[in-house]
């Protein structure tokens, strides 16, 4: 998930109030007019006197700490593996996820996918229909005690499977949802762990 806040904005042509949203790699402002900032617009972004300041001088009032956090997030975007909690040396498995780049990224992080489904720190499982969710009970025993199951599914209005359906299916088997991450433009992932006693 990105960052969002209600802000006062100052542009060369005047002031506005609206919603500022950061979803890497773009910054969106929705006020009287919708504005999108990306690429060169975000180079050299900085925090100054409680404002997030862009290269063209546009300013968004967020407060000292928040402006610094936003500037850092924009200048140092987290990779998708960072967002998914993948650390070097983890035991990771990828089941039915059609994303070849994911396997390469995992290998580069020294968390190359394993084929034996046992004692896993992370298990990425693709589900595109309600029938795919029937496999959840068989996947849970593959997780280490503190392991997490990421259920990856298509996102958007055309997706056949809704997040609420994924959550209901996982919760029915004693899992707790704790995070959602946009894996790509077409895929989203929900993170589940065993309920703590």
Phi, psi and omega per residue, in radians:
X1 nan 2.667 -3.139
X2 -1.647 -2.783 3.125
X3 -1.915 2.595 3.103
X4 -2.602 2.535 3.118
X5 -2.829 2.633 3.003
X6 -1.462 2.230 -3.023
X7 -2.404 2.820 2.902
X8 -1.677 2.274 -3.106
X9 -2.050 2.540 3.063
X10 -2.201 2.171 3.126
X11 -2.087 2.979 -3.128
X12 -0.985 -0.594 -3.086
X13 -1.621 0.003 3.085
X14 2.491 -2.996 -3.090
X15 -1.758 2.805 3.122
X16 -2.724 2.835 3.049
X17 -2.216 2.394 3.137
X18 -3.089 -2.880 -3.092
X19 -1.743 2.197 3.074
X20 -1.810 2.273 -3.094
X21 -2.320 2.278 3.050
X22 -1.982 1.996 3.014
X23 -2.207 1.778 -3.066
X24 -0.829 2.307 0.192
X25 -1.798 0.394 -3.088
X26 -2.218 2.681 3.089
X27 -1.957 2.219 -3.122
X28 -2.044 2.418 3.028
X29 -2.131 2.235 3.097
X30 -2.085 1.810 3.099
X31 -2.322 -2.366 3.064
X32 -1.047 -0.564 3.067
X33 -2.253 2.640 3.089
X34 -1.596 2.286 3.135
X35 -2.255 2.445 3.130
X36 -2.135 2.272 3.115
X37 -2.109 2.253 3.087
X38 -2.750 2.963 3.116
X39 1.038 -2.168 -3.100
X40 -1.046 -0.479 3.120
X41 -1.030 -0.497 -3.047
X42 -1.767 -0.065 3.103
X43 -1.205 2.322 3.111
X44 1.313 0.257 3.086
X45 -0.992 2.551 -3.093
X46 -2.599 2.827 3.031
X47 -1.749 2.309 -3.117
X48 -2.601 2.073 3.094
X49 0.901 0.727 3.102
X50 1.442 0.053 3.128
X51 -1.935 2.590 2.922
X52 -1.577 2.114 -3.038
X53 -2.014 2.227 3.136
X54 -1.645 2.962 -3.087
X55 -1.008 -0.587 -3.110
X56 -1.484 0.059 3.135
X57 1.640 -0.100 3.081
X58 -1.037 2.432 -3.082
X59 -2.259 2.462 3.120
X60 -2.264 2.075 -3.094
X61 -1.381 2.053 -3.113
X62 -2.180 -0.329 -3.002
X63 1.776 2.720 -3.036
X64 -0.924 -1.020 -3.053
X65 -1.144 -0.821 -3.103
X66 -1.106 -0.736 3.137
X67 -1.060 -0.739 3.109
X68 -1.123 -0.719 3.117
X69 -1.124 -0.747 3.129
X70 -1.117 -0.793 -3.138
X71 -1.037 -0.772 3.125
X72 -1.096 -0.752 -3.140
X73 -1.104 -0.662 -3.132
X74 -1.276 -0.732 -3.109
X75 -1.334 -0.468 -3.103
X76 -2.253 1.168 -3.073
X77 -1.095 2.433 3.104
X78 -1.308 2.470 3.087
X79 -1.279 2.906 3.130
X80 -1.163 -0.540 3.086
X81 -1.170 -0.619 3.059
X82 -1.077 -0.807 -3.133
X83 -1.108 -0.558 -3.128
X84 -1.501 -0.051 3.079
X85 1.348 0.443 -3.131
X86 -1.481 2.136 3.117
X87 -2.057 2.701 3.121
X88 -0.962 2.459 3.071
X89 1.483 -0.059 3.138
X90 -1.225 2.619 2.995
X91 -1.544 2.011 -3.039
X92 -2.235 2.458 3.029
X93 -2.244 2.550 3.118
X94 -2.163 2.081 -3.082
X95 -2.102 2.039 3.062
X96 1.165 0.168 -3.140
X97 -1.480 2.029 -3.106
X98 -1.527 1.319 3.132
X99 -2.620 1.590 -3.078
X100 -1.089 -0.543 -3.128
X101 -1.148 -0.506 -3.122
X102 -1.091 -0.780 3.136
X103 -1.073 -0.724 3.139
X104 -1.143 -0.715 3.121
X105 -1.125 -0.710 3.121
X106 -1.098 -0.769 3.138
X107 -1.103 -0.704 3.135
X108 -1.139 -0.442 3.137
X109 -1.605 0.101 -3.098
X110 1.094 0.709 3.047
X111 -2.381 0.790 -3.082
X112 -0.991 2.419 -3.127
X113 -1.025 2.429 3.078
X114 -1.762 2.786 -3.130
X115 -1.719 -0.414 3.117
X116 -1.485 2.156 -3.088
X117 -1.520 1.374 3.135
X118 -2.664 2.433 3.059
X119 0.934 0.802 -3.070
X120 -1.513 2.410 3.014
X121 -1.343 -0.708 3.124
X122 -2.427 2.391 3.068
X123 -2.247 2.054 3.089
X124 -1.708 2.085 -3.082
X125 -2.218 2.186 3.137
X126 -1.524 2.301 3.086
X127 -2.321 2.199 -3.139
X128 -2.033 -0.063 -3.114
X129 -2.619 2.922 3.085
X130 -1.053 -0.628 3.135
X131 -1.082 -0.613 3.121
X132 -1.123 -0.493 -3.126
X133 -1.269 -0.284 3.106
X134 -1.118 -0.290 -3.107
X135 -1.466 -0.145 -3.093
X136 -0.917 -0.845 -3.107
X137 -1.030 -0.544 3.131
X138 -1.345 -0.384 -3.132
X139 -1.470 -0.530 -3.068
X140 -0.980 -0.775 -3.137
X141 -1.099 -0.289 3.131
X142 -1.323 -0.258 -3.082
X143 -1.446 2.482 2.975
X144 -1.137 2.953 -3.090
X145 -0.901 -0.741 3.141
X146 -1.861 0.347 -3.128
X147 -1.245 2.837 -3.123
X148 -2.208 2.487 3.048
X149 -1.829 2.091 3.040
X150 -1.740 2.060 3.064
X151 -1.700 2.032 -3.065
X152 -1.747 2.259 -3.128
X153 -2.556 2.800 3.096
X154 -1.074 2.581 3.111
X155 -2.053 2.889 3.120
X156 1.831 3.034 -3.077
X157 -1.116 -0.477 -3.102
X158 -1.467 -0.099 -3.105
X159 -1.129 2.315 3.140
X160 -1.292 -0.402 -3.092
X161 -1.998 2.223 -3.125
X162 -1.678 2.642 3.127
X163 -0.964 -0.688 -3.128
X164 -1.110 -0.567 3.100
X165 -1.235 -0.694 3.099
X166 -1.106 -0.813 -3.136
X167 -1.078 -0.760 -3.131
X168 -1.095 -0.739 -3.128
X169 -1.139 -0.753 -3.132
X170 -1.209 -0.722 3.137
X171 -1.115 -0.586 3.132
X172 -1.087 -0.324 3.139
X173 -1.927 0.399 3.032
X174 1.430 0.220 3.126
X175 -1.641 2.709 -3.136
X176 -2.103 2.278 3.109
X177 -1.473 2.469 -3.072
X178 -2.364 -0.178 -3.067
X179 -2.887 2.638 3.007
X180 -2.266 2.408 -3.122
X181 -2.383 2.350 2.990
X182 -1.326 1.968 -3.081
X183 -1.397 -0.612 3.111
X184 -2.759 -3.046 3.104
X185 -1.125 -0.438 -3.063
X186 -1.883 -0.261 -3.031
X187 -2.154 2.543 3.026
X188 -2.177 2.755 3.133
X189 -2.355 2.356 3.067
X190 -1.917 2.337 -3.101
X191 -1.722 2.316 3.128
X192 -2.276 2.501 3.045
X193 -2.318 2.906 3.071
X194 -1.175 2.548 3.083
X195 -1.175 2.309 3.125
X196 -1.338 2.417 -3.131
X197 -1.390 nan nan
